[in-house]
Structure formats: C-alpha cells, structure tokens
Amino acid sequence: MDCFEIVGKNHLEGNIVVSGAKNAVLPIMAASILNNSPLKIKNVPTLSDSKTMAAILESMGSKVSFSNDDIINIDNSGLNIPFASYDLVRTMRASFYVLGPLLAKFKQAKVSLPGGCAWGPRPVDFHINAFEQLGVKIDLENGYVVADASNIKGGKIHFPKISVGATGNVLMLAVLADGVTVITNAAAEPEIQQLCQMLNNMGADISGVGTNTLTIKGVTSLKNLEEISIIPDRIEAGTFMIATAAVGGKVILENVNPLHLKEVTKQLTNVGITVIEKSNIIEVHSEGNNIKFSNIETNEYPGFPTDLQAQWMLLMCLANGDSTLKENIYFDRFTHILELNRLGCKISLEGSLAKIKGNRNLIGANVMSTDIRASAALIIAALCAEGKTSISRVYHIDRGYDKIEEKLTKLGAQIIRKK
Ligand code: EPZ
C-alpha cells in the first residue's frame, strides 16, 4: 500500500488548478443512466471513486471510456441490467445513487446496500423511506434492496435531516414519476444544484433549485444530453485554502467558484487569513503564524462543510488560543483526532464537540489515514510539522483528491509517494 513521506515547514507559493467536484461527478454519472445516447462529461477529476462508478455502470451494460485527463464518455444505450453488486457497491457508498435512475428507467432494480464508512455506519433509511412514499415496493433480501417501481406517483417527501445522497437519489426517480413531488428539507449543496440543472437540461421540471424545497413535476420522458462540465471541487479548494493558512504562503487557486466557498472564506478571514476572491480565482495569503482561535460548527450548505471539519481542526491546533469545533452532520466523524494527536495536537472530544488546544508545535511521526478528509488533515499537519511524517493507507486520499502530491510539490511542499 502506498504511503506519503512529507518533510514539513515549507511555505506554499504559486498557482494550482482545482479539479472537478468528486461529489458532483458521482451523482451525474448515476444520472447518465437516464441518458440513452453518448454523454461526454468534462472536467472530471482523476479519482478512484469515479473509476468505481464507471465499473458499476459497465457491470450493467454501459460503455465507459476515459479520454484526455478529465473526460469520461458514457454510452448507456446498451445498459440493460438494473443490478449493482455488493462487491462494487461496498467500496463506495455513493454507488447507491444508481437506485433512483434504475427505477425511473426500468421500473425495477436490485442494488446492494452500501457498506459502512471508515468512521461508522451510514444508513440509507431516508432513501428507502422516500422511495416507498412514491409508491416503490421495496424488499431487503440478503443485503440487497429489491425494488419495484411499476406503480409510482409523485408525493410529498420530508427528510428528517438534510441528506445530499437521499435528495439526489429521489430526484432521479421523481423526474419521471406521474404527478408532482415536493421534497422539503432537501439538500441545497452545489453538487445537488448541478444535478438538478443537468436533469432540467434533459427536459425535467425541477423548481426551487438551490433551496431546501424542491418541486418536481414528473414528465413522461427525458431528452438526451450530449455534454456536461463538472463544477469545481469546493472541498479540494477549501483543503488547499486551509493548508495555505496553516503552513503559510501565498497560493492562487484557479477554476474555483468563490460563491461555493463563502463560509470557508468568512471563517478563514475571521481567524486572520487574507482571502481575495476574483471571478473564478481565490487567493490565500498567510504568515503561517498569528492565527486566531475560533469556535465554529459544521452545517449543511451554505454552512461550514463537514468535509472540511478535519482540516479546520488541524488549523485550530496552530491558533493562538484554544478553540472548539462542533460536528453537526455526523456524530462520529472523528477518527482523525487520534492520528493528529500523534503529531503533537491536543484534541479532546465531548460528544460531537471537539476541544482543541492551540499553540501546538507539531513533530513529524508515522500516522495512518482513516478516510478521505482525515487524510487531508494529516497531510496538512505533516506540512506544518518539524521533520518527516509518513502517512500510510493513502488509498483513502486517492478516492477524493486528484494528483494531490503533484499539486503540493508544485507549490513547494516536500512530499513523495512511496510504494
Ligand atoms: C454526501 O454524503 C457526500 N458524499 C459526503 O462527502 C458529505 O460528507 C455528505 O454528503 C454531507 O455533506 C458524496 O456526495 C458522494 P448525507 P451522503 O446523506 O449523501 C444521515 C466526502 O468526503 N443519513 O448528506 O452519504 C447521515 O448519517 C464525503 O467527499 C441518514 O441518517 O451524506 C448523516 O448524518 C464523505 N440516513 C446525514 O444524514 C440516510 O438515509 C447527512 O448524510 C442518509 C443520511
């Protein structure tokens, strides 16, 4: 298994181009099931997760090819097996997104329940309850969802907690359901907004895009789409913004949408970091010291993203005072704390409130990645630590970051991947 070796204390200077959003390309690849002619998806990040989704589509009869560095060509005209196996689905929770479009297209599907994630169980009860509210008959058989959507009609759906995946999954069924579906407490994340825009470009009738109430007027059929370009990855961008704030330097991020990063920019500015927003560029300037402490919490969009919680936690270890960080999306997304503490952080947990000691001097050590964003926090910590850090299990980071070591090296970091 690959590991990263990082020598810390180098400031970051220069420009990087942010890749397309992992959490947009996955639902859009699933939605391509509804497209019956070749679709070109541009600005796709090179990630193992997009390859996993491609494998799932191919297992159902789809033709998928990757061209250039960031284009996926998908032809689902021959897709005729509404079945997604445990072997594939267990490796990536987002595979469960295929259920909605398979039901919309074939009126039946058999999809494995996803496995838990590294930081704990991640249920899909919201997805299943919502499908049943639209009239889908669902049986659970040997770890599979066996679903029949021959008698579906629009309805009212209220999610008890905002769910990105459940909102996307239900949307992809509701667009072809007879009648009107209203989803309240829907996700408004930019990735869901792009999914709505894609479906509307295919002839769907979704209103309320970008709000927490979506109204979907079912249509009898959709048009084929030829091409779509993935929005920039706000979490990759936020990761590099926090890395620059922590280790110091001046970094220009290209191909970003500053609107998607308003809360991150606000919080970085609040702790004394200079953030300059231009049309599709964000500049971050930091001395890497004199970072103010803060007490923030994660929330659904447009709040502070949970996918930057681990990275922010590390930044607060370097602040000039003690901080707190409340995680409101997942009760147990804290596997990174033990590993960060091995590097010299002093973080404790009370329920889902992290208490973070500031003014920490980090010393390089051997640490282990536990999930995509925990890995990112460990990389940033290693960039700030005295001496060398070795990070194992970097396959986690390869799921969510496109060429991260190349981008960091270009900015002056000392990072190498060792087999
Ligand atoms: C998406 O996951 C993202 N993944 C996650 O990013 C992100 O952390 C999460 O949204 C929250 O923003 C992708 O888009 C591929 P949820 P998702 O359904 O859809 C609970 C990353 O690092 N819940 O919005 O799986 C759930 O346990 C990944 O890029 C239920 O209880 O998340 C959580 O507490 C990690 N039952 C909350 O809702 C359900 O049926 C939000 O989860 C569904 C969710």
Boltz pocket constraint, residues with backbone or C-beta under 6 A from the ligand:
constraints:
  - pocket:
      binder: B
      contacts: [[A, 22], [A, 23], [A, 24], [A, 26], [A, 93], [A, 94], [A, 121], [A, 122], [A, 123], [A, 124], [A, 125], [A, 126], [A, 127], [A, 128], [A, 161], [A, 162], [A, 163], [A, 164], [A, 165], [A, 166], [A, 306], [A, 307], [A, 328], [A, 329], [A, 330], [A, 331], [A, 372], [A, 373], [A, 400]]
      max_distance: 6.0
